[in-house]
């Protein structure tokens, strides 16, 4: 479904940015299972784990916005590889929670997946001229700042 906005130009631009992100993700090779690569939600799980030393399954689930059954499948998939990408243990302070940490293999898998994505985007960026690259960098920096500001606002609101 396409998001409709009262502010048509901004709504259209927002949709284009979302579509661009989707196209970048979809343009990646689809032979992931054969090469034991990562599915999108597995990659996002590893991304969250890289930002923290330890997280519990429930917190990851909330960040990803998935149902408990889906989170269980993601965790099982990352844990039950030939070489586990994550390690799970019962939280010693609250036996109802499962703690998750990124393994060395998980860190390598994250890096490999990220590198593939970055190389693809870099190939596209090489087709832009210097002025276009400078303009894009300024806009990406500004959008990144806005995302960080927005996440801080949401964190302070959710802690009330």
N, C-alpha and C positions, 0 to 999 in steps of 0.2 A: 504494500500500500504506500502510495506517495503522500507525504506530509503536505498539507495545504496550510498556507499562512495568509493572514490578513495583509501582511507586508510582502506582496508578491515577489519583488526582486530578491529580498533576503530569503524567503522561503525557497525560491528556485536555486539560489546559490547554496543554501544549506543542503538541499537535495543533491546538488552536483557534488558537493564535498563528500557526502555519505556514499554516493554512487562511485566516486573515485576510489575511496577506501575499499569498497566492495570489489571493484574491478582489479585493484592491485592484489587483493587476496585471491580472487578467482583466477587471475592470470598465472598463479604459481602452479607448478607441476602437480597433477592430481594422483600420481602413483605413490602416495604417502605410505600406505600399508605395506607395500612390497619392500620399500626401503626403511620400514620402521620409522618413518617420519612422524611428524606431529599433526594432529587435527587442530583446527583453530582453537577450540576450547581447552585442549591440552596445552597448547602454546600459551594461552592467556593465563592458565593456572600456573605454569612455570614462571611467567612474567611476574605475577604477584609474589610468588615465593622468592624470586631473586631480590625483590625489594625489602624483604624481611627475613630474619634468620629462621623464624618459626611462626607458623600460622595454624589455626585449627580449621578443620574441614568446614564447619559452619560459617566461619568468617569468609573463607574463600567462596563458598556458595553464595553468600550475600553479595560479594563484590562482582561475581559473574552473573548474578541474577538468574540462576538455574534452580530447578526443583531438586529436592534431596536425592531422588532416584538417579537423575542425570549426573549429579555430583558424584554419587557412588560409582557410576560407570567410569567417569573421568579419572577418579582416584585409582580405581582398580586397574585401568588401562595403563596409567603411568607407573604403578607399582609392580605390575605383573609382566614386565618386559624381560627379555633375556638378561639385561642389566637394568635394575630398577632406576627410574629417573627421580623418584621420590622415596622417602622413608616415612612410615607412619608409626605412631606409638600412642598409647593411652596417656592422656594428660595426668600427671601425678597429683595435681591439685583438684581436678574435677574429672572423675572416671567416666562421665558421660561424653567428654570431648575427646576427639582424636587430633593429635598434633601431627603436622606434616612439615618435613624439611626437604629441601632440594639436595639431591646427591651430586657427586662430582659428574656422574654420567648425565644427570638431568641438566646440569649447568652446560655441559658440552652440547647436548641436544638443543638446548635453548639457543646457544651461540650459533650453531649450524643453521638452524631454522631462520634466525634473525639475519644472518649473513646472506642467505639466499634472497630474502625479501629486500634487503638493502641493495644488493647488487642489481636486482631487477629495477628498482627505482633509480639507481645511479645510471643505468643504461638509458633510461628515459630522460633524465636530467641533462645528460650529455648532448641531447638534441636541442636544448635551449641555448639562447645566446646569453652573454654575460649580464646584460641588463635584466633579462627575464629571470635569471637565477638570483640576482640581487633583490629584485622585487619579491620573488617567491620566498626567499629567506626571511625578509622583513615580515611578511605576512605570517609565515609559519611561526616565527618567534613570537609575534603578537598573539596569535591564536593559542600557542602553548602557554603564554602568561595568563590568558583568560581562563584556560582550562584549570590551571593551578589555582587561580583566585577562586574559581567556582567550586573546586573540590574542597578548599579550605572553608568556604561558606557552608557547604553541605555538612562537613565534619562538625563545625561548631553548632549547627542547628540540630544535628542528630545526637549530640551529647547533652542537650538541654533536657 
